[in-house]
């Protein structure tokens, strides 16, 4: 299973001006944009971390998801949401494309573990031949940066501020308690077996 972002987001999930205001950086002293590149990188890193923790794409963009097996009757559970559109489904093998269906042939439903792709009319997906894989192309996200829910915007702001203040790489910064609290209700449930 492999999820690929086919086209990166063209806008940040949080406006640069919002982060500058959150950090109380001075404004009005000419075109002081010396740190804008760094701030943009912190917003991008914070966005990636929030998306990874929640399984939610903040700003809409296209993805493709490759799987080598699935339950044809149950469909394919997509690893990121919210899904706006299912664009295509295909079976691909060593010799090339074996089958392509466009979004009109597909259906999206909400299951217990996420959004699920099936064929329209409740029909089972075709089985994957030996040595082949299935690919789902879809668009996921809340829309533009203005459409991102307030709790997720706040989480990105707090995390980007932590990166800025600590001047540490994103993967070395512990998740601040405030961010963990904001994301708690958005994180996917993990099922474990007790001892």
Residue pairs with C-beta under 8 A, 6 or more apart in sequence:
1 65
1 66
1 67
1 68
1 79
2 65
2 66
3 63
3 64
3 65
3 79
3 80
4 63
4 64
4 65
4 66
5 61
5 62
5 63
6 61
6 62
6 63
6 64
6 137
7 61
7 62
8 61
9 58
9 59
9 60
9 61
9 141
10 61
11 59
11 144
11 145
12 40
12 43
12 44
12 47
12 59
12 145
13 43
13 47
13 50
13 58
13 59
13 145
13 148
13 152
13 153
13 156
14 43
14 46
14 47
14 145
14 148
14 153
14 156
14 157
14 160
15 145
16 36
16 39
16 40
16 43
18 153
18 157
19 39
19 42
19 43
19 157
19 160
19 161
19 164
20 27
20 39
22 157
22 161
23 39
23 161
23 164
25 35
26 32
38 164
39 160
39 164
42 160
42 161
42 163
42 164
42 170
43 156
43 160
45 160
45 163
45 170
46 155
46 156
46 157
46 159
46 160
46 163
46 170
47 58
47 59
47 156
48 170
49 159
49 170
49 175
50 56
50 58
50 152
50 155
50 156
50 159
50 179
50 183
51 57
51 58
51 80
53 175
53 183
53 187
54 152
54 183
54 186
54 187
54 188
55 79
55 80
55 81
55 114
55 187
55 188
56 80
56 81
56 82
56 142
56 152
56 186
57 63
57 80
57 81
57 82
57 140
57 141
57 142
58 141
58 142
58 145
58 148
58 152
58 156
59 141
59 142
59 143
59 144
59 145
59 148
60 84
60 139
60 140
60 141
60 142
60 143
60 144
61 139
61 140
61 141
62 87
62 137
62 138
62 139
63 80
63 137
63 138
63 139
63 140
64 135
64 136
64 137
64 138
65 76
65 78
65 79
65 135
65 136
65 138
66 133
66 134
66 135
67 76
67 128
67 133
67 134
67 136
68 128
68 133
68 134
69 128
70 76
70 125
70 128
70 134
72 124
72 125
72 126
72 127
73 124
74 116
74 118
75 109
75 116
75 117
75 118
75 125
76 116
76 117
76 118
76 125
76 134
76 136
77 111
77 113
77 114
77 115
77 116
78 114
78 115
78 116
78 117
78 136
78 138
78 140
79 114
80 140
81 114
81 115
81 140
82 115
82 140
82 141
82 142
83 108
83 115
83 138
83 139
83 140
84 138
84 139
84 140
84 141
84 143
85 103
85 138
85 139
86 103
86 106
86 107
86 108
86 117
86 136
86 137
86 138
87 102
87 103
87 137
87 138
87 139
88 100
88 101
88 102
88 103
88 135
88 136
88 137
89 100
89 101
89 105
89 106
89 117
89 125
89 134
89 135
89 136
89 137
90 97
90 98
90 99
90 100
90 101
90 134
90 135
90 137
91 97
91 98
91 99
91 126
91 128
91 129
91 132
91 133
91 134
91 135
92 98
92 132
92 133
92 134
92 135
93 129
93 131
93 132
93 133
94 131
94 132
98 129
98 132
99 126
101 119
104 120
105 119
105 120
106 117
106 118
106 119
106 120
107 117
107 118
107 119
107 120
107 121
107 122
108 115
108 116
108 117
109 115
109 116
109 118
110 116
113 188
114 188
117 125
117 136
117 138
118 124
118 125
119 125
125 134
128 134
142 148
142 149
151 182
151 183
151 186
152 182
152 183
152 186
154 182
155 179
155 182
155 183
158 176
158 178
158 179
158 182
159 173
159 175
159 176
159 179
162 173
162 176
162 179
163 170
163 173
166 173
